[in-house]
């Protein structure tokens, strides 16, 4: 019976709140998408509809699976927990809750009620995010706090569930234990997923059943005092009279005790006077963090904080355009911003922006100290000056898979030395004066590259490895040079060996066939004399070696295989080609004969120049 009483009281309380009415209240029968629900679920929805806690999204649609935002939840929670709502409020303590917000302005008084009750504290920087979604673990937290079990949740060991954030595990454990919410079909709670209306409906109903108004204690079922008929001489066993009516609709227990005659009939024992509650102490604003300094980060547009938190504490931060509202000591910062490790870069900041730094208890997330930092231009990392393209050049290294940089003297750019690092992608520009993590480099040295690290970050630094100038070098290796046989014609003893890319001077300067070729096979036969008697000509216009074989001729259909001299063929970088041979098939046709050039007719003699007569 206690749950039924509690529900009746909760509904009565909700009906008495501003903005709620029981007139012409809808039921589940009015919504077409609720018709397939079981009777028990319909009864819960009907109770919440009649209390004005929920409405449909349209005249005939309830939409159980839509997601509720934080403004909608604020109204539901305020009604469920019987919070004092000042419907006349026009100003919010949260910077992003405005009465003229067409979508969420109606929720301003409900949001303030939740804040005053300690159920929701908003986000960092004085924001509530009324349009933001409510996650399942946040819903569990709100419901548990609303039931006054915040301390129980914080002291609970918490669920062993990786889908739930560490700060929320105690709240989720209690929410499951109290049957406010349940795990999914996979046995996981899914704390980070957005809460839908069906979860809120069922969670709200269960919370209503278990809710006890703040400042009250659950009233036990009373044992009525029986009123005897008084007489001049009391009898040891008087005849009891009927009990007076009881305020709650509870069954009347059968009394077995011998009642005591009382001069004045009473319906119950005289209650003990409730002591006047002591006013809660005014929350104390968090003191400033002392010893915290801000300096330029290692990346352009970044800063970093230098501060060691007290043992047992940690740091959290968030940045925003304007100032922060100082949090209270002990308020929860577990959901605010991100964790921070001293010295790490905070990227993407700008002059005039504020960083809120929270020093919190590492176990509970409660605020211990707080600082609001207004950033100045001097604190933010400035991008290092770029190197000019005339100051560095990237080319192939001495062996495949390497590159090299040709660099000007570092003193010419005001630096002491060069440093490099290979990366997969260029994710940032270093700040001027920031430490450059890499290795010292001398111009012309080979740099190992691979597909995962194709970029070279090069920095001109001072003696302490701090950046003065910077550039990103990209080396795209030329495709491997390939040697192919040109067309082979029957009746001719001539080969043409064409290179697909530029060859090194060590190769193109060779004039002896034996220095270029290891062997020549024609139709499966080879003769050393073919190599010895041949000669080669290099044609730089076509990147082709022409090889004349005076003692060999080709027949149609024959296969010609040329084996390259090991180590003789090098690409322009000086790397030896991996190719060992090339082959072709002799064609039937013969190369076209170029007609002889006709002789040039003789030039007639020039007639003698006439003598100029003397004057």
Secondary structure, DSSP 8 states (H G I E B T S, - for coil): -HHHHHHHHHHHHHHTSTT---TT---GGG-GGGTTS-HHHHHHHHHHHHTTS---SSSS---TTSB-BHHHHHHHHHHHTT----TT----SSTT--TT-TTTGGGHHHHHHHHHTTS---BTTTB--TTSB-BHHHHHHHHHHHTT-HHHHHHS-----TTS-GGGHHHHHHHHHTTSS---TTS---TTSB-BHHHHHHHHHHHHHH---TT------------B---SS--TT--B------SS--------S-----SS--SS----------------B-B--TT-EEEE-SBTTEEEEE----TTEEEEEEEESS-----BTT-B-TTSSEEE-TT-EEES--TT-EEEEEEEETTT-BEEEEEEEE--GGGS--B-EE--GGGEEEEE-SSTTEEEEEE--GGGGT-SEEEEEEESS----BBTT-B--SEEE-TT-EEE-BTTB-EEEEEEE-TT-BEEEEEEEE--------EEE--EETT--EEEEEESS-B-HHHHT---HHHHEEEEEETTEE-HHHHHH-EEEEETTTTEEEEE-TT----TT-EEEEEE-TTT-BBTTS-B----EEEEEEESS--------------------------
